[in-house]
Amino acid sequence: MRWWSEAMGKKAKSKTCLHLVVRSSAELVQRCGAFSKEGDAVLFVDDGVMWLAAANIGEEPPFACSSMFLAADLQARGLLAVAHDLQVRVVTDQEFPDLLRKHATCLTWK
């Protein structure tokens, strides 16, 4: 990611990581949580947004950093209203590139 940030004319501000969770699995979320650290961010995308559904409603993900959900994926799965009710942070497609630029690395959890 560093080369990409430099190619875009901006160096990554810190050695933080953007974790992309693409599946809703308690084991996967636990593993991601074990690797996350302060300053990182976790973004639930694709089927990962299902973390809000079923038995996981109201359950806090085990992260040492902020977590958020991609609005388009929530909307596609009928969970956008649930996300707003639970007051979780929702990120738009337009904000996603800024998250990538903000973090030095990006890990995908699937």
JOCORHU-V633813 format. One record per residue. PSI is psi in whole degrees, -180 to 180 (none if undefined). BURIAL is b if it has 16 or more other ideal C-beta (glycine too) atoms within 10 Angstrom, else e. Layout:
psi: {PSI:PSI}
burial: {BURIAL:BURIAL}
//
This chain:
psi: {-30:-45:-36:-44:-43:-36:-29:0:6:132:147:138:-28:179:40:168:140:118:122:117:114:-2:148:102:129:-41:-44:-44:-39:-44:-43:-44:-36:-27:-14:150:169:135:-22:175:147:127:119:123:170:-134:-9:-27:-15:-8:-29:-20:169:-128:-14:-5:127:-7:125:128:147:61:150:12:-178:150:151:169:142:123:-46:-39:-36:-46:-42:-25:10:27:5:-42:-38:-43:-43:-40:-39:-5:41:158:128:134:136:166:-32:-28:-20:-47:-35:-37:-42:-42:-30:-28:142:-33:165:127:139:129:114:none}
burial: {e:e:e:e:b:e:e:e:e:e:e:b:e:e:e:b:b:b:b:b:b:b:b:b:b:e:e:b:b:e:e:b:b:e:e:b:e:e:b:b:b:b:b:b:b:b:e:b:b:b:b:b:e:e:e:e:e:e:e:e:b:e:b:e:b:e:b:b:b:b:b:b:b:b:e:e:b:e:b:b:e:b:b:e:e:e:e:b:e:b:b:e:e:e:e:b:e:e:b:b:b:b:b:b:e:e:e:e:b:e}
//
